[in-house]
């Protein structure tokens, strides 16, 4: 069985086969037919000239769920990578020209013409097109949708129907004195005056079943008829034209002191920089290195990986026009990285992330395209940036799960970065204190070069980690309502009477740390106020009506919310529906931890930071800056605080409820728990002050917790890889998870029976192939229902990638025509099986 190998090893693409004439005058190209090595194919296809069989027959990738491309008629040759406006059914959509169509059409075939060429120069380079083809095949996703994902800020949008508030509707919403006004506030929010008509239809239907105003829900048609809203046509085309002129952004002048002086490197840093620089040496013609090299930079927290990145970029910038890409896993890390890099490289750093507007992202990408910016910093989508001469790709915190897109195109930004480095002949550096098992195995196997930095740049030891055992207490909770007519918020507010299991030693350590003028971070595994609301009468948690999961208590105990479908209701409504029941708030999340700490440490300045808080894009940088200035003593939050932040005055880290991660039904649970503990510990003692970490757990003797206590990555990795190999889990096999979901369970069960029959037929007809691939399911996942859609999963795994692809593609083909309202979702290399 072959172990996990680096992405470029498996660059396989479909051979372009002669297709058959599709409906509507489009010519359909066959995809996912024959699997061949793709690097040569992708480049050859992207670099082909215009001397095809029929010059004016243009192959176009259209953003559609159909796994095919289409042929259109063009008045003149269109270079590959140009965006074109084409008719598609009754719509007009933006497609991407791929070059002359290679298949001949039957006589009399009528083709539709492209309506407009939207670019003066290609939006997608030859390299990016090659990447798109690889992604389309590897992740089994339609090419047109891949291309749309790669350049979202530039995509031209077709006109949409809008639903807009009338003046009467705005007045009713502001007053909220009528049921219509309250419903409009739920539908539009507090500030928006218009929304997509289709989105309004869907949201109004959901609100009809969950609106906090009870049965007073309204359809869109009723709102239109009452004159409170109006349906109208949106603006037609909003494409931003591709700019060929330079996009300037004048840098603010910085003094030499502000720019900072490069610190002297420690021996391990110098060794890493020198070795990677050898791979960066350009050839005589000024192009990047002749071959791509992938390095795994394993450095403990605080070992100075950022300074290594900076000095590598300085080496890149010595060559005219060469550029560098730095990927970061979370937008919360972007401001910190931006400040560091803009001080050292003023005026040539571009930044993109999801909290920016489309226009702002587009402008930053234009700076990269024009070459006025030579460094791009951003999350996973930045890997598709329009570079001219990309020579270096840096992936910070490469182990982080947020590099994997979880919806739509489920690509892994880290793996695509490795592929892009191969195509661009650029050096790739994957940095982490806790490398993923996949990357570490690649290094052990010699596919990546391992560079280690085992010491902190300050010379100080790693922070001391102490385990605080706690007994697992049963029956804990706060009574929300016990045979009373109405719930009270005070019933579940955190106060001295609340039994939140925070050890007194932790409270004492936090207070002493504050008195010493130091700062602390408290990590809680869950956001919200409490885990769930438990009904003593029904002996179960109050469930989400749309998902098979309990509702989480939020907003200081007044709101219940589903973290999967965003269904909301109030505690008051739940109590009113259960007049004889007793409801108990069980457990605690970041909201309740914040309240509890504020009550027990009244002199401490405490602030919470989690995904509920950072919905407002302005909040995150403001809170982090306040913490960095010392205006906050204790920062309470979820795992968002454990990722790569550098706060010199933080000397104490407290981790609560780590046991929940260990209990997840996922083979990666152990790896994630170890990474969380070590990464969180790394936030303490990063400057000249010693750091300390307190972990409260009921599983103090767990081998994984003990390994984290010693911060022994190599010991943990050896044990984890042994476990993975024994059970044939990645990185020693590849995995593809296919989910089918639908609103009707009987229809889904019938389909599952057909899938089981298909597996039996495969074993009989192709026993050798079937023996190479392990198929689990169809089975019920841990969370069976999400957003009212029942789910079943089929998991394919094998050490033989060719066999895995063949079987999984045959499965997708066999069930390509699904029953009404049933959907199929493909996740290649899934990061979660929940």
Order of alpha helices (4+ residues) and beta strands (2+ residues): beta-beta-alpha-beta-beta-beta-beta-beta-alpha-alpha-beta-alpha-alpha-beta-alpha-alpha-beta-alpha-alpha-beta-alpha-beta-alpha-beta-alpha-beta-beta-alpha-beta-alpha-beta-beta-beta-alpha-beta-beta-beta-beta-beta-beta-alpha-beta-alpha-beta-alpha-beta-beta-alpha-alpha-beta-alpha-alpha-beta-alpha-alpha-beta-beta-beta-alpha-beta
